[in-house]
């Protein structure tokens, strides 16, 4: 099965110049734990709720002033729509990530999460293996 068959296509993103509070509001509004950071459709990084907590709030930073660029993970690993779900799962396991941005022609076109893999009956065991690998220290 190809990633494009199960990936989420409606992906919300933020700009590197957006304030951290803005990224947090996007996550809250859409009930998501990470947001790709893009200039146009070109992905530059990713910011997670954990990044906000550990790289900003815990340091006493002002989330109304600090920019997403300051805390995002730059140069994220990504997949392609035509890659096999097993290959995407392996990347997620190896890199210990729960979400993999999907790009085509250098543009963000989707995201696949561990949850997307887990709800697909064919891949439920693969999702369990991936989660085990992600959770390893």
N, C-alpha and C positions, 0 to 999 in steps of 0.2 A: 504494500500500500504506500502511496506517495504522500508526503507531507501536505501537499496542497489539498488533499481530500479531507483532512481533519483539522488543519490549522484554523485559527481565528483570523478572519480577514479584516474585520473592522477594528483596527488597532488605533488606540489613542496615543498621541505623543506630545512631548513638550520640547521647547527650544532650549538650547544651552544657556540662553540669556534670561529665561524665566526664573522667577524667584522660587525657592524651595517650597514655600507655602502653596504656590500655584500647582506644583507637581503633586503635593499631598492632597490638594482638593480634587485633582483629576482622579487620583487613586481612590479617594473616598467616594466620589460620585459614581464611578464605574465598578466599584468593589473589586479592585485589582491591586496587586502587590508590587508591581513594577511598571515603569513607563519607559519606552524607548525615547532617547533624546535625539532629535533630528533637526537638521537645517533643510527645510523643504521636505523632500522624501528621502534624503540621504541620512542614514543612521550614523551618529557620531558616538553614541554611548547608550548607557541604560542606567536608570536610577531606580532603586528599590526602596520600599518602606524601611528596610533595615539600614540602607545608606543614610536615610534621613535621620533615623534614630541614633546611629553610631557616629556618623561623620559631621553631624550638625547639632542636633538637640542635646546630646550628651556632652558636647563641648561648650554648651551655653551660647551657641551662635543664634543670631536673629534670623529666623526663617523668612521674615518679611523683607530682609535685605540681601541675604546670601543667595547667590545664583546656583542653579542646577549644575552648571559647569564645574563648580567648586567641589562637588561631592559625587558626581556621576562616575561610573566605571567606564573609562575610555576604551576605544577599540574593542567592542564586544565581539565575541565569536558569533557567527550566524550561519544559517543554513539556507537552502534553496527550495523552492516549491516542488521540484522534481526529484529531490532526494528521497530515499526510502525512509520510512518512519523508524526502522531499526537503526539506520545510520544516524538519524537525528538523536535518537535515544542514547546511542553510544557517545556522541559528542557531549550530550548533557551529563552523562555519567562521568566521562573523563574530566570534564571541566567543573563538575559539581555545581551545576546550575539547574534551576527548575523551569526556566523559560528560555526559549531559543528564538530570537528574531529571525524572520525569513525575508531574504532580499532577492530581487530579480533586477538585473541591469542597474545595480547599485542603489535601488530604491526599495524601501521597506514595503512589503506587500502582505505581511502577516506575522503571526507569532504562534509558536506551538508550545504548549505547556505540558508539564507532567500530567496535569488533569485531563488534557485532551487525549493523551495516550491511554490513561487509565480507564476512561469511559468507553474506549473502543474494545469490544470483547476479544478481538484477535490479539490485542497487545496488553491485556491486563497483567499477565505474568511479567512482561517486559517492563511495565511501569513499576512493578514491585522491585525488580532487579535494579532499575535505574534509581529509585528512591533509596535503596540500600547503599548504592555507590555514592550518591549525592551526600548522604548522611555520614559517610565515613570521614573521620578527622584527617 
